Each structure stands twice: as structure tokens, then as C-alpha cells.
Amino acid sequence: MSFSVRTIEDDDHEALNLLHRSVGWPQRSAAGWRWLAGNPARLESGAPAGWLLEADADGEACGMTGNFVQRFHRGEETLYGATGFSIIVTPRARGRSRKLLRTFAEQPGVFARYTFNANPTSSPLYKRFDMVAWPPTTHDLKLSWRIDTLACAGGRLWREVDRRAPHLIDPAQERLLNGRLGDAVSLSLPAGVSVLADLADRSPYADFWSALKAEGRLIADRSPTTIRWRLSDPDLTLRPLLLAFGAGESITGFAMATMSKGNPIEPPMLEILDLVALKNEPRAIPALMEALLKNARALGAAKVRIQTVNAHLLKRLGPLAQTAKREGGWGHCHVRFEPDTAGVDTWAPTPFDGDYGICLRPVPVPAQTRDAA
């Protein structure tokens, strides 16, 4: 049987959701797919929204990979990088993922094609397309901090039930939810840390972004415009938490975290999407991390996790990194750089640079969980 690859178009939402549903991954609303397709960086770069694998015999969608494009800056220069996400191939097209991955890895117009979210099964595939495990020392590392031991134990129990007797799991019934999710929380914040609400183009956060960009390292765009676009995702059920570190009107560090629930039998987690600071500010990262850990339980999280770590961040976390559980253990980060791209050694990625901000499963809202146990 032969298969062809074509670009994803605006009317492919139903096919995309069918593929996501086949592997138990979160689906998007029609508005959510339109929002993602309207990614300003993708439109500027002219890159496709992704690719579909279709059976030539009947046109059935048998696989896909999304293409999440971001702006990057190196001083005054603007570049584009592409993250592959939702790489799915149905049993009918088993073994045909190479067609999709090759199309993604060989796309023009980007300085890097990468994934920071490969699973243990797919991880070995990427080297066939000249994608290497990267960053060199942290490509296989995820950090997590357990907050609610009982809820985490419940998640392990339900996973074991799913492994041994999957027929006992009702995928429509959410487990391990709690009454704190979505409630207004009075946060307890360390000195220097505050909730960030002002994302105007002329704001202390805008000044922070200008200072961050002026450092000259290769960095994903975190401008107010980009953060506002991220927060406008219509499929978000809870607004991500934005924290700033600084004194007075000066911001020198930034954190973004969101509540997620990987599947109906996992407990809720506080996923760190970004944790970044100016290079001459050693206090920001520990203080922001402390704030996230201190408030995670009140937000309803059983665990705090950061799924992409760079060596610079690991050093700045200091003793806090030593208290974390090392998750991962396989190369979940892979990249293929355009030859002779300068400054790649200065790129210090966080989950913000990958697909986590668009692929994490949101915590179901109350209307969706009325039958939860």
C-alpha cells in the first residue's frame, strides 16, 4: 500500500482530532486548531502548519506531524525554528513515520528543526534524519518535585490497573481531581516575586524582554506580543501562572507555569513552561522556583515538573535541583541545525521553546468533570 504526504490545511480539523483520539492524546476545538494555524511566527515564515500522511487508495489520514514555528533572536537578527509535535501514525501505516519525519526535518527556511518531547519509542528514530541528541548534557533530563505523595501514589496505582486490566478504566471518568483546581488562590510569594499581569508593549515586562534579547544569545521570542498570543489559546481551561522577579519596576526574571493532567488517571501537575533570568541576576531562578514549589499544593498540583532543562538553568537552580527527582532517562531532545548557524552554543532552551505549551492536556473544567471520582 502506498502513502503520500501533504500539508495540513484549514479544513483538516476532524482528521487531526481523529488521529489524536486514536492514541489518547488531547484533541483541540475547531477554534483551537484555527488559533494554532494562525501562529504569527508561522505565518511570517511561510512554513506549513504540519503534514498529513494519507493512503493513496482512499485518502484516509493515517498519520500526521504538526509544525510549531517560533521566532528566535540573536542580537538584532531574527530567525525561525520549528518544533515537530503530535507525530502520529496509525497501525494501517505502521513504519511510514519516516515519510513524515523526513519532510519535517528537511523543511527549508528554519535554522533548527527539533523536538524536546520525544518518547522512548520514537527517540531512536531521529538520528536517521540527522537530528542529534541536544543539549549535550541535558537532552535526557526532566526534573520533578513531588508535592502530594498520596495523589502521586494514586496515579501509580491507576497506571498499574490500566496495565493489568485496562477494561476497568473508563476513559470518560476523570480520577484524582481535587477541589482546589481552578479556585482563586492567595499566593504566598518569596521576597522579590510577584504575579505578572501587565503584558503591554510598554511595560516592565517589555523592558525585561528587551534586556534579555540584548544579551546577544540565541533565544526564543518572549515578547509581550508572543506571550499574549500564547495566553489567547481558546482551549486553555485555566490561565497559566506568570511570575516576575525584580525590585520596583525592574524585572530581572520570569516564570510561566500551567496546570495539566496527562490523562484521566493521572493526578494534576504544575508544569513549568518557562524559567529564565538575565545573566547577571543569580537570585531570580531560585526565588521563582521556590514560589512555584511553595504554591503548587494550593493550586491543586500533585507534582511540579520541568520537562526541558539546560545546563545553565541546572546550575542556577543550585540545591533545588538536588531535591528533584530525575525523570526521563532517554534522549527526548533532538535537533537538526542548519549548517553554519552561529550562536547555537548560546541557546539555553526551556519547555517554552518546545511544544509543551501547545500539547499539554489541560485540566478538565468542572462541566467536564461532573462524573469524576
Secondary structure, DSSP 8 states (H G I E B T S, - for coil): --EEEEE--TT-HHHHHHHHHHTT-----HHHHHHHHT-HHHHHHT--SEEEEEETTT--EEEEEEEEEEEEEETTEEEEEEEEEEEEE-GGGTTTHHHHHHHHHT-SS-SEEEES---TTTGGGGGGGT-EE-STTTTTEEEEEES-HHHHHHHHHHHHHHHH-GGG--TTS--S--TTTT--------TTEEE-----SSSHHHHHHHHHHHT-SEEE---HHHHHHHHT-TT-SS--EEEEEEETTEEEEEEEEEEE-SSTTS--EEEEEEEEE-TT-SSHHHHHHHHHHHHHHHHT-SEEEES---HHHHHHHTHHHHTSEEEE-S---EEEE-TT-TTGGG----GGGTTHHHHS-B---GGG-TT--
